């Protein structure tokens, strides 16, 4: 009788180990950090600022884009983030201490003229804050086909300055 009890317990332990043993060596998906939306997260280990859900919403021809992101400064001092693309002037965004700047939501997005990247591709961008050397990241370029991005598509025309009117009237005659 004891041998049946021992055999039953051993068989139960073997079945239990066989059914759950894979979880001991399989990585847990919930511990893997990833961008849960359409953009990418950029974190510079040496810099104070983190970028969340970074993406570019572009025109259909990819010539102009709006950079959209949440920029987070967890430090107790104001910090500046510099964002650069190849062949264009860098952008700077100052984030207050312990604050967040939401480009495309609370703040105007950064307009990229001469993007030259079609929606569906990625564009390489360089992010630098504080004393760090920065980090490069491939940022996705999307279009406005999804309803929640439709109002973030830039207009195709680049605004031009309005000329100031000049006074061409003849001077009044002197008395």
C-alpha positions in Angstrom: 0.0 0.0 0.0 2.8 2.3 0.8 4.5 1.6 -2.5 1.3 2.7 -4.3 1.1 5.9 -2.3 4.8 6.7 -3.1 4.4 5.8 -6.8 1.2 8.0 -7.0 3.0 10.9 -5.4 6.0 10.5 -7.7 3.8 10.3 -10.7 1.9 13.4 -9.6 5.2 15.3 -9.1 6.4 14.2 -12.5 3.2 15.3 -14.2 3.3 18.6 -12.3 6.9 19.2 -13.3 6.3 18.3 -16.9 3.3 20.6 -17.2 4.9 23.7 -15.5 8.7 23.1 -16.0 8.9 25.3 -19.1 8.1 28.4 -17.1 11.3 28.0 -15.2 13.4 28.6 -18.3 11.1 30.7 -20.5 11.5 34.5 -20.3 8.4 36.3 -19.0 6.9 38.5 -21.6 5.6 40.9 -19.0 9.1 41.8 -18.0 10.2 42.9 -21.5 10.0 46.7 -21.9 8.6 47.8 -25.3 6.8 50.8 -26.8 3.1 49.9 -26.5 2.0 52.3 -29.2 3.0 53.2 -32.7 6.1 55.1 -31.8 9.4 54.2 -30.1 10.8 55.0 -26.7 14.3 56.5 -26.5 16.3 56.5 -23.4 19.8 57.8 -23.1 21.5 56.2 -20.1 23.9 59.2 -19.7 21.3 61.9 -20.3 18.6 63.2 -18.0 15.7 63.2 -20.5 13.6 60.2 -21.8 11.5 60.3 -25.0 8.3 58.3 -25.1 6.2 57.2 -28.2 8.4 59.2 -30.7 7.0 59.2 -34.2 6.7 61.4 -37.3 3.4 62.0 -39.0 4.2 62.9 -42.6 2.4 64.0 -45.8 1.6 61.4 -48.4 4.7 62.3 -50.4 7.0 62.2 -47.3 8.3 65.7 -47.9 7.1 67.3 -44.6 6.5 65.8 -41.2 5.5 66.6 -37.7 7.6 65.1 -34.9 5.3 63.8 -32.1 6.5 62.6 -28.7 6.2 62.8 -25.0 9.4 64.2 -23.5 10.0 63.4 -19.8 12.4 65.1 -17.4 12.5 63.1 -14.1 15.2 65.3 -12.6 14.9 68.2 -10.2 16.5 70.7 -12.7 15.3 72.0 -16.1 16.9 70.2 -19.0 17.1 70.6 -22.8 16.8 67.9 -25.4 18.4 68.4 -28.8 16.9 66.4 -31.7 18.8 66.2 -35.0 18.1 64.7 -38.4 20.7 64.4 -41.2 20.9 67.5 -43.3 18.6 69.7 -41.2 19.0 72.2 -38.3 18.6 70.6 -34.9 15.5 71.2 -32.7 15.7 72.0 -29.0 13.0 71.4 -26.4 13.4 72.6 -22.9 11.6 70.4 -20.3 11.0 71.8 -16.8 12.2 70.0 -13.7 10.0 66.9 -13.0 7.9 67.8 -16.0 6.7 66.5 -19.3 6.3 68.1 -22.7 3.8 66.4 -25.0 4.6 67.4 -28.6 1.4 67.0 -30.7 -0.9 67.1 -27.6 -0.2 69.9 -25.2 2.5 71.6 -27.4 2.8 72.1 -31.1 4.7 69.3 -32.9 8.1 70.0 -34.4 7.7 70.6 -38.1 10.3 68.8 -40.3 10.6 70.4 -43.7 12.6 68.3 -46.3 11.9 65.1 -44.5 12.3 63.0 -47.7 10.9 59.8 -46.0 7.7 58.1 -47.1 5.1 56.9 -44.5 5.8 53.3 -43.5 9.6 53.8 -43.4 11.8 55.0 -40.5 14.0 58.0 -40.2 17.2 58.1 -38.2 17.2 60.8 -35.5 19.8 61.7 -32.9 18.6 62.6 -29.3 21.0 64.3 -26.9 20.4 65.8 -23.4 22.7 67.0 -20.6 26.3 66.1 -20.9 25.7 62.8 -22.8 26.9 62.1 -26.3 23.3 61.1 -27.2 21.7 58.2 -28.9 20.5 57.4 -32.4 17.2 55.8 -33.0 15.1 54.7 -36.0 11.8 56.6 -35.6 8.7 55.4 -37.5 7.1 57.7 -40.1 3.3 57.3 -40.4 0.6 59.0 -42.3 -2.8 60.3 -41.3 -4.8 57.3 -42.3 -5.6 56.5 -38.7 -8.3 58.8 -37.4 -6.3 59.9 -34.3 -3.4 61.0 -36.5 -5.4 62.8 -39.1 -5.2 66.2 -37.5 -1.5 65.9 -36.9 -0.6 65.6 -40.7 1.3 68.8 -41.7 -0.1 71.0 -44.4 2.0 70.5 -47.6 2.7 74.2 -48.0 5.4 75.8 -46.0 4.3 79.1 -44.5 6.0 82.1 -46.0 6.4 85.4 -44.2 3.8 88.0 -45.1 5.4 91.0 -46.7 5.0 94.3 -44.8 3.1 96.9 -46.8 5.1 99.9 -47.9 3.7 103.4 -47.9 3.8 104.6 -51.5 1.6 107.6 -51.1 3.1 110.9 -52.1 3.9 113.3 -49.2 1.3 115.8 -48.4 2.0 119.3 -49.9 3.4 121.8 -47.5 1.4 125.0 -46.8 
